[in-house]
Amino acid sequence: MEYDEKLKPAKQSELLEAPGARAQAVDWPRALRAVQGNPKILTAIADAVLEEIPQLIDTLRAAAAGGDAAKLRLAAHTLKGAVRYFGAQAVYDQSAKLEELGRAGELEPAQALLDVLETEIAPVTSALADYLRAQRPEAGPKAQPGPDHPFPTREEPP
């Protein structure tokens, strides 16, 4: 599957050396506000979204290729909802366009939009994967973020 390479998470060291696009792909303060400041909930949502994205991309591709407008609409709607917590506006916008195409039964432009979506979603999935690695203490000290990391950290015990 071609998109797997695009969704491949970055190494934590790459994020910390050059946060750029991946760090900015997710609006971490917004994401934390969306869960009322609870990093444990944010971690659970990030984990679920990261697991769901490849499945949704597969469904979108299959629906577009198979002419299934209803399936395209539903998968795009689900993806749109999944990324809304993270402020991934470009992914949200592309998902909304795909959802509208599915609603209208216009599948011809879907392939081109899917190509754009996959490009836009790659830094989001990398940022989510980086965040999850940083939240898991069992990953070891190399996976822990530096002092200038772009995402919220887990709660420290009292």
ABEGO torsion letter per residue (X at the ends): XAAAAAABBBBAAAAAABAEAAAAABBAAAAAAAAGGBAAAAAAAAAAAAAAAAAAAAAAAAAAAAGBAAAAAAAAAAAAAAAAAAGBAAAAAAAAAAAAAAAAGBAAAAAAAAAAAAAAAAAAAAAAAAAAAAABAAAEAAABBBAABABBBBBBBX
